[in-house]
């Protein structure tokens, strides 16, 4: 522990553990401690309470389990492996494997995944094991199919590289279509807000400065006892986004606190229950343990923007989010949690009971979590093909006005051999689009001008967008061409599915 973190000590780990042995340690859940501080003041509460318990139960995608299957007769060097048709990572020794929570079943994708296999194992269910190999002199078997249970395994450790963010961003959607994300289903036009985390019960937020949590911290994990084994991936504590890596034996865990789950049209995950005891070793720890939902900031991001740096729609907090509605602009938007606050409270209560009964002692960390980490984005060093690289330019397009004669435009389409005509006003701003199908139908129905048949709500693209993003947009809307526009909706070109399939193949080296 560094000098700054060691100042103003109220009690030591050894003193607290001795009180646990005697049965007179004062333990409160985070919510109970908040109430005590409001009634008696922070200083008095800090002197009275030894430990504050916390809890969270939510989707933690960066989770999984290391498994050892044991050797068959004859033995096999597993190169490919599946559990209930979920692929298991086999870049390890012969019968060691890592089962990731987000790996999806090859026969039931988006319905069943690695998280469900972990839940099934902990529940005592039989799981189908299938493996393949190329065969070696020392591992001659080339395939096997059998069933296993958790008790059949030599080792089965939950090992999660990133769990329990200190706090999370919330999500909303400004676009006019439904989005399917790791933040759940986001309805169009700010139709809802979703959020994760347990707020004032959050394990890492209750020790905001990371003075008691680190390598070796004993915790509640999945219904059993586990340990913090270091900082989690994407650890960024300076901005309130600290994370932890955790480990525990699956044999001591419960399916009540390890639940396989599905985010509709996004993928599978694992809900993990985590509780951390926070020893009140000094006044700084006491102050952060007393933080309330309204003290914990949450940025609501617009997930319709396909970027890692999504815009902040509103700066909110857990009190507002938990109320069930958030004010965005001049309207109330429903908000809903992706984490279970009920289970988080149960975890905090269970951990409190374990400590009070002398079943659980706190552990001084061997090394505290770092309180600063540079967060590096992934740099794409190879140039990617953009819409501007392959789109049709203005000189090759037919642009028309809403009042133009249909037969005249149809003749121009034939001459240019194109299928899409953007409709613009006198400033060249896009106001609609017609296709060859629209014109064919219009001629059959004896329509006269384009304004009678044009589509006014036009899906567009920008020159700087990646081609794969635009191809996805076309597929989602079942259209074959998009006008390319600038920031004020002036037409700059057109991109079609034919352009993408015909031109992209020859531009791999861009």
HELIX and SHEET records of a PDB file:
HELIX    1   1 UNK A   13  UNK A   22  1                                  10    
HELIX    2   2 UNK A   30  UNK A   40  1                                  11    
HELIX    3   3 UNK A   42  UNK A   48  1                                   7    
HELIX    4   4 UNK A  114  UNK A  122  1                                   9    
HELIX    5   5 UNK A  150  UNK A  152  5                                   3    
HELIX    6   6 UNK A  199  UNK A  201  5                                   3    
HELIX    7   7 UNK A  205  UNK A  207  5                                   3    
HELIX    8   8 UNK A  237  UNK A  239  5                                   3    
HELIX    9   9 UNK A  250  UNK A  252  5                                   3    
HELIX   10  10 UNK A  283  UNK A  289  1                                   7    
HELIX   11  11 UNK A  293  UNK A  295  5                                   3    
HELIX   12  12 UNK A  318  UNK A  322  1                                   5    
HELIX   13  13 UNK A  341  UNK A  356  1                                  16    
HELIX   14  14 UNK A  387  UNK A  390  1                                   4    
HELIX   15  15 UNK A  394  UNK A  396  5                                   3    
HELIX   16  16 UNK A  406  UNK A  416  1                                  11    
HELIX   17  17 UNK A  436  UNK A  444  1                                   9    
HELIX   18  18 UNK A  450  UNK A  452  5                                   3    
HELIX   19  19 UNK A  467  UNK A  477  1                                  11    
HELIX   20  20 UNK A  497  UNK A  503  1                                   7    
HELIX   21  21 UNK A  504  UNK A  507  5                                   4    
SHEET    1   A 4 UNK A  27  UNK A  29  0                                        
SHEET    2   A 4 UNK A  51  UNK A  53  1                                        
SHEET    3   A 4 UNK A 267  UNK A 279 -1                                        
SHEET    4   A 4 UNK A  56  UNK A  59 -1                                        
SHEET    1   B 9 UNK A  27  UNK A  29  0                                        
SHEET    2   B 9 UNK A  51  UNK A  53  1                                        
SHEET    3   B 9 UNK A 267  UNK A 279 -1                                        
SHEET    4   B 9 UNK A 218  UNK A 221 -1                                        
SHEET    5   B 9 UNK A 224  UNK A 231 -1                                        
SHEET    6   B 9 UNK A 244  UNK A 249 -1                                        
SHEET    7   B 9 UNK A 155  UNK A 163 -1                                        
SHEET    8   B 9 UNK A  64  UNK A  68 -1                                        
SHEET    9   B 9 UNK A  96  UNK A 100 -1                                        
SHEET    1   C 4 UNK A  27  UNK A  29  0                                        
SHEET    2   C 4 UNK A  51  UNK A  53  1                                        
SHEET    3   C 4 UNK A 267  UNK A 279 -1                                        
SHEET    4   C 4 UNK A 258  UNK A 263 -1                                        
SHEET    1   D 4 UNK A  86  UNK A  88  0                                        
SHEET    2   D 4 UNK A  80  UNK A  83 -1                                        
SHEET    3   D 4 UNK A 127  UNK A 132 -1                                        
SHEET    4   D 4 UNK A 143  UNK A 148 -1                                        
SHEET    1   E 3 UNK A 170  UNK A 172  0                                        
SHEET    2   E 3 UNK A 297  UNK A 302  1                                        
SHEET    3   E 3 UNK A 312  UNK A 317 -1                                        
SHEET    1   F 2 UNK A 179  UNK A 181  0                                        
SHEET    2   F 2 UNK A 184  UNK A 186 -1                                        
SHEET    1   G 3 UNK A 193  UNK A 195  0                                        
SHEET    2   G 3 UNK A 331  UNK A 337  1                                        
SHEET    3   G 3 UNK A 325  UNK A 328 -1                                        
SHEET    1   H 2 UNK A 214  UNK A 215  0                                        
SHEET    2   H 2 UNK A 367  UNK A 368 -1                                        
SHEET    1   I 4 UNK A 392  UNK A 393  0                                        
SHEET    2   I 4 UNK A 491  UNK A 496 -1                                        
SHEET    3   I 4 UNK A 481  UNK A 485 -1                                        
SHEET    4   I 4 UNK A 460  UNK A 461  1                                        
SHEET    1   J 3 UNK A 399  UNK A 400  0                                        
SHEET    2   J 3 UNK A 420  UNK A 424  1                                        
SHEET    3   J 3 UNK A 430  UNK A 435 -1                                        
END                                                                             
